[in-house]
Amino acid sequence: MAPASVGWFARLPGETSGIRPHLDAVGRRQEGATMWIALDRADRGNGCLHYAKGTHRRNLPARVGLPGFSAESEEAVAVEVEPGDATIHSSLTVHWSEANRSRRSRQAITYFYWAASSAGGTDG
Ligand SMILES: O=C(O)CCC(=O)C(=O)O
């Protein structure tokens, strides 16, 4: 795996939208993995991350705002975690976060990696 980038995602209290369904391989469908580490408790009330089960096996377009996914989708999995918990997902797994309807913050740090075997995207 080759490190690609790091992100800080904050769902602020009262925020009315989250991040729309997407793959992390946006623009190139490159294989990789993302480690998402919770800084706060994350749950359905404060905009936790959601995964769409099995989507890494589908040939979905690599863009933000994929239609047909929501917390009510059959394949949706709400990622409810405690501070310090880490989850890892494929760069090809559809995921998103929802609005933060609570008064609690929901922050996370993410580390993005590309697979060494995946062509055309790393510097080294
Ligand atoms: O934490 C979020 O709200 C979104 C995270 C995300 O899209 C990602 O880790 O790729």
The ligand as a MOL file (V3000), in Angstrom:
LIG
                    3D

  0  0  0     0  0            999 V3000
M  V30 BEGIN CTAB
M  V30 COUNTS 10 9 0 0 0
M  V30 BEGIN ATOM
M  V30 1 O -16.5350 11.0370 7.7750 0
M  V30 2 C -17.2220 11.4580 6.8410 0
M  V30 3 O -18.1540 12.2300 7.0130 0
M  V30 4 C -16.9390 11.0210 5.4390 0
M  V30 5 C -15.6800 10.2230 5.3270 0
M  V30 6 C -15.3310 9.8340 3.9410 0
M  V30 7 O -16.0020 10.1040 2.9910 0
M  V30 8 C -14.1120 9.0670 3.7400 0
M  V30 9 O -13.4550 8.6870 4.7150 0
M  V30 10 O -13.7860 8.8150 2.5800 0
M  V30 END ATOM
M  V30 BEGIN BOND
M  V30 1 2 1 2
M  V30 2 1 2 3
M  V30 3 1 2 4
M  V30 4 1 4 5
M  V30 5 1 5 6
M  V30 6 2 6 7
M  V30 7 1 6 8
M  V30 8 2 8 9
M  V30 9 1 8 10
M  V30 END BOND
M  V30 END CTAB
M  END
